[in-house]
């Protein structure tokens, strides 16, 4: 079957947009009882001698059996100013501002993630990612609703193809937490929806017919909001396509609700490898024993974990913070993969940094930590232009003969540039000029090695 052209893709997406809206199912998390949010919680009743921050401060009377149940965590997300003010100290002005913002950009925070907030720090990096800011609407005219032009690149409802060999499946717009810098912030106003079985089958059929696609990313919202059984039914269909080599899952659950990464989920994922999971740690404070254990469970199930950090003003926009984050990720056995320039999304301008900030961070890391700890700094271009990696400029000049390079210490070095001629071409040129005999004479001379040879015939340099 012939692969659709870009024009065909956009026409198909336009024709089916109305069908998508009509067929998309608005749902809550499956098989869950009605929500009961901290009905009996009283912060004045905390046990004496306990810390006033974290879980004990906010949720001191919640038993471990509930706290460690991801469905309890999801059901009891904080989704209103009233409920947020019950567990956090907010002034009347703060409550009024948050209420105003949530008319346009809703609020949702898991109890676990809220417990990471330092209540005594108004600039807490976790708080800034979770609690609405008045700047979201004060600067909302800047940016784009859909900066990456995902609608234009949708080949069928829910399936985005921007690159020849990759496709993105958007299964839901439901997330455990509404991150204030979200690229798909435009979806928040539409409530909670999950793709229908018919829509999934249409996506799978497109993947089956387009044999150039070898890599499928499953995303949302967050696809792990689906039940494990439902998610498996989708993954199994994708894995059954012979030319699909890799399945990737994009999820922030390990960061904001690590209890979701349970034995049932890991056992299921282990059956359909190779599966990779890309998660989203932005700050060292998010790496906790719980999140580290979640990543470890994935790794033990044969699911490698990469991290995609977003560069955020006032949250992680320094060499020290990103370096510490990446070092801690590696200790957790998670690979720092991307450092993203924050997208031009409406409602996020106050969190965006100059591009130079990201370049200086990479420059400040290069040479002072291992290459494994340094992510790729990337700008995802508007209008579907794709990802462009940016690096500090280490090349001062370059000719066919040599390069002038600057190292991490700022020192300048000359580097001989190998010729573009092949070896055979060099020998032919040398034969014509009469140089070859002297080269052969040099090659016949015994190799002189400095040092001595040990018992294993390894040269030991003196």
C-alpha positions as CSV (number, residue, x, y, z in Angstrom):
1,X,0.0,0.0,0.0
2,X,1.3,3.4,-0.9
3,X,2.3,5.7,1.9
4,X,0.2,8.8,2.1
5,X,1.7,12.2,1.1
6,X,1.8,15.1,3.5
7,X,-1.1,16.7,1.6
8,X,-3.1,13.5,1.7
9,X,-2.4,13.1,5.5
10,X,-3.7,16.6,6.2
11,X,-6.8,16.1,4.0
12,X,-7.6,12.9,5.8
13,X,-7.1,14.5,9.2
14,X,-9.4,17.3,8.2
15,X,-12.1,15.0,7.0
16,X,-12.0,12.8,10.1
17,X,-11.8,15.6,12.7
18,X,-15.5,15.7,13.2
19,X,-15.7,11.9,13.5
20,X,-13.0,12.1,16.2
21,X,-14.9,14.6,18.3
22,X,-18.1,12.5,18.0
23,X,-16.6,9.1,18.7
24,X,-14.2,10.0,21.5
25,X,-15.4,8.6,24.7
26,X,-15.4,10.7,27.9
27,X,-14.4,8.5,30.7
28,X,-13.0,8.3,34.2
29,X,-10.4,5.7,35.3
30,X,-11.9,2.2,34.8
31,X,-13.4,0.1,37.5
32,X,-12.9,2.7,40.3
33,X,-15.4,3.6,43.0
34,X,-16.5,7.2,43.6
35,X,-13.9,9.6,44.9
36,X,-13.6,10.4,48.6
37,X,-11.1,13.2,49.2
38,X,-9.5,13.3,52.6
39,X,-12.9,13.5,54.3
40,X,-11.5,12.9,57.8
41,X,-8.2,14.6,57.4
42,X,-7.3,17.3,60.0
43,X,-3.8,18.7,59.9
44,X,-4.1,19.6,63.6
45,X,-4.3,15.9,64.4
46,X,-0.8,15.0,63.1
47,X,1.2,12.7,65.5
48,X,3.5,14.8,67.7
49,X,7.1,15.0,66.8
50,X,6.5,14.3,63.1
51,X,7.8,16.6,60.4
52,X,5.5,19.4,59.2
53,X,6.2,18.7,55.5
54,X,5.5,16.0,53.0
55,X,3.1,13.2,53.4
56,X,2.7,13.6,57.2
57,X,1.8,17.2,56.9
58,X,-0.7,16.9,54.1
59,X,-2.0,13.3,54.4
60,X,-0.9,12.1,57.9
61,X,-3.9,9.9,58.5
62,X,-3.9,8.1,55.2
63,X,-2.9,4.4,55.8
64,X,-0.1,2.8,53.7
65,X,-2.7,0.5,52.1
66,X,-4.4,3.5,50.5
67,X,-1.2,5.6,49.9
68,X,0.4,2.8,48.0
69,X,-2.6,2.1,45.8
70,X,-2.3,4.0,42.5
71,X,-6.0,4.0,42.0
72,X,-6.6,5.6,45.4
73,X,-4.0,8.2,44.5
74,X,-5.7,8.9,41.1
75,X,-9.2,9.1,42.6
76,X,-8.0,11.5,45.2
77,X,-6.2,14.0,43.0
78,X,-6.6,17.6,44.1
79,X,-8.7,19.2,41.3
80,X,-10.1,22.4,42.9
81,X,-8.9,25.5,44.8
82,X,-11.1,24.5,47.7
83,X,-9.5,21.1,48.1
84,X,-6.0,22.5,47.5
85,X,-6.5,25.0,50.3
86,X,-7.5,22.2,52.6
87,X,-4.1,20.7,52.4
88,X,-1.9,23.7,51.6
89,X,-1.7,27.1,53.2
90,X,-3.0,29.6,50.6
91,X,-3.7,33.3,51.1
92,X,-7.0,34.7,50.0
93,X,-5.3,36.4,47.0
94,X,-3.6,33.2,46.0
95,X,-6.9,31.3,46.1
96,X,-8.6,34.0,44.0
97,X,-5.8,33.9,41.4
98,X,-5.7,30.1,41.2
99,X,-9.5,30.1,40.8
100,X,-9.2,32.6,38.0
101,X,-6.6,30.5,36.2
102,X,-8.5,27.2,36.5
103,X,-11.4,28.6,34.6
104,X,-9.1,28.2,31.5
105,X,-6.4,25.8,32.6
106,X,-7.7,23.2,35.1
107,X,-5.8,21.9,38.2
108,X,-4.9,18.3,39.0
109,X,-2.2,17.1,41.4
110,X,-1.8,13.6,42.9
111,X,-1.4,13.4,46.7
112,X,2.0,11.8,46.2
113,X,3.4,14.6,44.1
114,X,1.9,17.3,46.3
115,X,3.7,15.7,49.3
116,X,7.0,16.6,47.6
117,X,6.2,20.3,47.9
118,X,8.0,22.3,50.5
119,X,5.2,24.5,52.0
120,X,7.7,27.0,53.4
121,X,9.2,27.8,49.9
122,X,7.0,29.9,47.6
123,X,9.5,29.2,44.8
124,X,9.6,25.4,45.4
125,X,10.4,23.8,42.0
126,X,7.8,21.1,42.5
127,X,5.1,23.6,43.4
128,X,5.8,25.7,40.3
129,X,5.2,22.6,38.1
130,X,1.9,21.7,39.8
131,X,0.1,24.7,41.2
132,X,-1.4,27.2,38.8
133,X,0.1,30.7,38.4
134,X,-1.6,33.9,37.4
135,X,1.1,34.3,34.7
136,X,-0.6,31.5,32.8
137,X,-3.4,33.8,31.8
138,X,-1.5,37.1,32.1
139,X,0.8,36.0,29.3
140,X,-1.6,33.6,27.5
141,X,-1.6,35.6,24.3
142,X,2.0,34.6,23.6
143,X,2.7,31.3,21.9
144,X,0.5,28.8,20.0
145,X,-2.3,26.5,21.0
146,X,-0.7,23.6,19.0
147,X,2.9,24.7,18.5
148,X,4.1,21.4,17.1
149,X,1.2,21.2,14.5
150,X,0.1,17.8,15.6
151,X,-3.3,18.2,14.1
152,X,-1.8,18.9,10.7
153,X,0.4,15.9,10.9
154,X,-2.4,13.5,12.0
155,X,-2.9,10.8,9.4
156,X,-5.9,9.4,11.2
157,X,-7.5,10.6,14.4
158,X,-5.0,10.0,17.2
159,X,-2.1,9.0,15.1
160,X,0.6,11.6,14.3
161,X,3.3,10.9,11.7
162,X,6.0,13.5,11.3
163,X,9.0,11.4,10.5
164,X,9.1,8.6,7.8
165,X,9.8,5.8,10.2
166,X,8.0,6.9,13.4
167,X,4.4,7.4,14.5
168,X,2.8,8.8,17.6
169,X,-0.4,7.2,19.1
170,X,-2.3,9.6,21.3
171,X,-4.6,7.3,23.3
172,X,-6.1,9.7,25.9
173,X,-5.9,13.2,27.2
174,X,-6.2,12.1,30.8
175,X,-3.1,12.6,33.1
176,X,-2.5,11.9,36.8
177,X,-1.2,15.5,37.0
178,X,-1.7,18.6,34.9
179,X,1.8,19.9,34.5
180,X,1.8,23.7,34.1
181,X,4.2,23.5,31.1
182,X,2.3,20.8,29.2
183,X,2.7,20.9,25.4
184,X,-0.9,19.6,25.0
185,X,-2.4,22.2,27.3
186,X,-5.0,22.8,24.6
187,X,-6.6,19.5,25.4
188,X,-7.4,20.3,29.1
189,X,-10.6,22.1,28.2
190,X,-12.1,19.0,26.6
191,X,-12.5,17.0,29.8
192,X,-11.3,13.4,30.0
193,X,-11.4,11.2,26.9
194,X,-10.1,7.8,25.7
195,X,-9.9,6.7,22.1
196,X,-12.6,4.2,21.1
197,X,-11.8,0.7,20.0
198,X,-12.8,1.7,16.5
199,X,-10.3,4.6,16.5
200,X,-7.6,2.3,17.8
201,X,-8.3,-0.2,15.0
202,X,-8.0,2.6,12.5
203,X,-4.6,3.6,13.9
204,X,-3.4,0.0,13.9
205,X,-4.6,-0.5,10.3
206,X,-2.6,2.5,9.2
207,X,0.5,1.3,10.9
208,X,0.0,-2.2,9.3
209,X,-0.3,-0.7,5.8
210,X,2.7,1.6,6.1
211,X,5.7,-0.7,6.3
212,X,8.2,2.2,6.6
213,X,7.1,2.8,10.2
214,X,9.4,0.8,12.5
215,X,9.0,2.8,15.8
216,X,5.7,3.6,17.5
217,X,5.4,6.0,20.5
218,X,2.4,5.5,22.7
219,X,1.4,8.7,24.4
220,X,-1.4,10.9,25.7
221,X,-2.3,12.6,28.1
222,X,-0.7,9.7,29.8
223,X,-1.3,6.2,28.4
224,X,-0.7,4.6,31.8
225,X,-4.0,6.0,33.0
226,X,-5.6,3.2,31.1
227,X,-6.1,-0.1,32.9
228,X,-3.3,-2.6,32.4
229,X,-5.7,-4.9,30.6
230,X,-6.9,-2.1,28.2
231,X,-3.3,-1.0,27.6
232,X,-2.2,-4.5,26.9
233,X,-4.9,-5.0,24.2
234,X,-3.5,-2.0,22.3
235,X,0.2,-2.9,22.8
236,X,-0.6,-6.5,21.6
237,X,-2.1,-5.2,18.4
238,X,0.9,-3.0,17.7
239,X,3.4,-5.7,18.5
240,X,1.7,-8.1,16.1
241,X,2.7,-5.9,13.2
242,X,5.8,-7.5,11.7
243,X,7.7,-4.3,10.7
244,X,7.2,-2.5,14.0
245,X,10.6,-3.0,15.7
246,X,10.3,-0.7,18.8
247,X,7.4,0.4,21.0
248,X,8.0,3.4,23.2
249,X,5.7,4.7,26.0
250,X,5.7,8.3,27.1
251,X,4.6,8.6,30.7
252,X,5.2,10.8,33.7
253,X,3.7,8.2,36.1
254,X,7.1,7.2,37.5
255,X,7.5,10.9,38.6
256,X,4.1,12.0,39.7
257,X,2.4,8.7,40.7
258,X,5.1,5.9,40.9
259,X,2.7,3.5,42.6
260,X,1.2,2.9,39.1
261,X,4.4,1.0,38.1
262,X,3.2,-2.2,39.9
263,X,4.0,-5.9,39.3
264,X,0.9,-6.4,37.1
265,X,2.0,-3.6,34.7
266,X,5.6,-4.7,34.6
267,X,4.7,-8.3,34.0
268,X,2.5,-7.2,31.1
269,X,5.1,-5.0,29.5
270,X,7.8,-7.7,29.8
271,X,5.8,-9.8,27.3
272,X,5.9,-7.3,24.4
273,X,9.5,-6.1,24.3
274,X,11.5,-4.3,23.1
275,X,9.6,-1.6,24.9
276,X,11.2,1.6,26.0
277,X,9.7,4.1,28.5
278,X,10.5,7.8,28.3
279,X,9.7,9.6,31.5
280,X,9.9,13.2,32.6
281,X,12.0,14.2,35.7
282,X,12.6,17.9,35.7
283,X,14.3,18.4,39.1
284,X,16.3,16.4,41.6
285,X,13.6,16.8,44.3
286,X,11.4,14.5,42.1
287,X,13.8,11.6,42.5
288,X,12.6,9.8,45.6
289,X,12.8,6.3,46.9
290,X,9.4,5.7,45.4
291,X,10.2,7.0,42.0
292,X,13.6,5.2,41.9
293,X,11.9,1.9,42.9
294,X,9.3,2.4,40.1
295,X,12.1,2.8,37.5
296,X,13.9,-0.2,38.9
297,X,10.8,-2.3,38.5
298,X,10.6,-1.3,34.9
299,X,14.3,-2.1,34.3
300,X,13.9,-5.5,35.9
301,X,11.0,-6.2,33.5
302,X,13.3,-5.5,30.6
303,X,12.0,-2.0,29.9
304,X,14.8,0.6,29.6
305,X,14.0,4.0,30.9
306,X,15.0,7.3,29.3
307,X,14.4,10.8,30.7
308,X,13.2,13.9,28.9
309,X,13.6,17.0,30.9
310,X,12.0,20.3,30.0
311,X,14.1,23.4,30.7
312,X,12.0,25.6,32.9
313,X,12.6,29.2,34.2
314,X,13.1,29.3,37.9
315,X,12.9,25.5,38.2
316,X,15.9,23.9,36.7
317,X,17.6,26.6,34.5
318,X,21.1,26.3,36.0
319,X,24.2,24.1,35.3
320,X,24.1,22.9,39.0
321,X,20.5,21.8,38.9
322,X,20.6,19.9,35.6
323,X,24.0,18.3,36.5
324,X,22.6,17.1,39.9
325,X,19.5,15.9,38.2
326,X,21.4,13.9,35.6
327,X,23.8,12.4,38.1
328,X,20.9,11.3,40.3
329,X,19.1,9.8,37.3
330,X,22.2,7.8,36.4
331,X,22.3,6.5,40.0
332,X,18.7,5.5,39.5
333,X,19.8,3.7,36.3
334,X,17.8,6.1,34.1
335,X,19.5,7.6,31.1
336,X,19.3,11.4,30.6
337,X,18.1,11.6,27.0
338,X,16.7,15.0,26.1
339,X,16.8,18.5,27.6
340,X,14.0,20.2,25.8
341,X,13.6,23.9,25.2
342,X,10.1,24.6,26.6
343,X,7.7,24.7,23.7
344,X,5.9,27.8,22.6
345,X,2.6,26.8,24.2
346,X,0.0,29.3,25.2
347,X,0.0,29.6,29.0
348,X,3.6,28.6,29.5
349,X,5.6,31.8,28.5
350,X,6.5,32.6,32.1
351,X,8.3,29.2,32.3
352,X,10.3,29.6,29.1
353,X,14.0,30.5,29.1
354,X,16.2,32.0,26.4
355,X,17.7,29.3,24.1
356,X,21.2,30.4,25.2
357,X,20.4,29.2,28.7
358,X,20.2,25.6,27.5
359,X,23.4,25.9,25.4
360,X,25.3,27.4,28.4
361,X,24.1,24.5,30.6
362,X,25.4,21.9,28.1
363,X,28.6,23.9,27.8
364,X,28.9,24.0,31.6
365,X,28.5,20.2,31.8
366,X,30.8,19.2,29.0
367,X,34.1,18.1,30.3
368,X,33.1,18.4,33.9
369,X,31.0,15.2,34.0
370,X,30.8,12.0,31.9
371,X,29.2,12.1,28.5
372,X,26.6,9.6,29.7
373,X,25.2,12.3,32.0
374,X,24.8,15.0,29.4
375,X,21.4,15.0,27.6
376,X,20.8,16.3,24.0
377,X,19.6,19.9,24.2
378,X,16.8,20.1,21.6
379,X,14.4,22.6,20.2
380,X,11.1,21.1,18.8
381,X,10.3,23.5,16.0
382,X,7.0,25.1,15.5
383,X,4.7,24.1,12.5
384,X,5.9,20.5,12.8
385,X,9.5,21.2,11.8
386,X,10.8,18.5,14.1
387,X,13.6,18.3,16.7
388,X,16.8,20.2,16.2
389,X,19.8,19.5,18.5
390,X,21.7,22.6,19.7
391,X,25.3,22.4,21.0
392,X,27.9,24.9,22.2
393,X,30.2,26.0,19.3
394,X,33.5,24.2,19.7
395,X,34.5,24.6,16.0
396,X,36.2,28.0,15.6
397,X,37.2,27.4,11.9
398,X,37.3,24.5,9.4
399,X,39.0,23.9,6.1
400,X,39.7,20.8,4.0
401,X,43.2,20.6,5.7
402,X,42.5,21.4,9.4
403,X,40.1,22.4,12.1
404,X,40.6,24.9,14.8
405,X,38.8,23.5,17.9
406,X,38.1,24.9,21.4
407,X,37.9,22.3,24.3
408,X,35.9,22.5,27.4
409,X,38.5,24.6,29.2
410,X,38.5,27.2,26.4
411,X,41.9,26.1,25.0
412,X,42.4,26.2,21.2
413,X,43.8,23.2,19.3
414,X,44.6,22.5,15.7
415,X,43.3,19.2,14.3
416,X,44.4,17.8,11.0
417,X,41.4,17.1,8.8
418,X,41.8,13.7,6.9
419,X,41.6,14.0,3.1
420,X,38.3,13.1,1.4
421,X,40.3,11.0,-1.1
422,X,40.1,7.3,-0.7
423,X,43.2,5.3,0.1
424,X,43.3,3.9,-3.5
425,X,43.2,7.4,-4.9
426,X,46.1,8.5,-2.7
427,X,48.2,5.5,-3.8
428,X,47.5,6.3,-7.4
429,X,48.5,9.9,-7.0
430,X,51.6,8.9,-5.1
431,X,52.6,6.4,-7.9
432,X,52.3,9.1,-10.5
433,X,54.6,11.4,-8.5
434,X,57.1,8.7,-7.7
435,X,56.5,8.7,-3.9
436,X,55.3,5.1,-3.5
437,X,58.7,3.4,-3.4
438,X,59.7,5.5,-0.4
439,X,56.5,4.7,1.3
440,X,57.1,1.0,0.8
441,X,60.6,1.4,2.1
442,X,59.2,3.0,5.3
443,X,56.6,0.3,5.7
444,X,59.3,-2.4,5.5
445,X,61.2,-1.0,8.5
446,X,60.7,-2.9,11.8
447,X,58.2,-1.2,14.2
448,X,60.0,0.5,17.1
449,X,57.9,0.4,20.3
450,X,58.7,2.3,23.4
451,X,58.3,0.3,26.6
452,X,58.6,-3.4,27.4
453,X,56.3,-6.4,26.8
454,X,54.9,-8.2,29.9
455,X,54.2,-11.9,30.2
456,X,50.8,-11.4,28.5
457,X,52.4,-9.6,25.5
458,X,50.8,-6.3,26.5
459,X,53.0,-3.2,25.8
460,X,53.7,-1.5,29.1
461,X,54.4,2.2,28.4
462,X,57.5,3.6,30.2
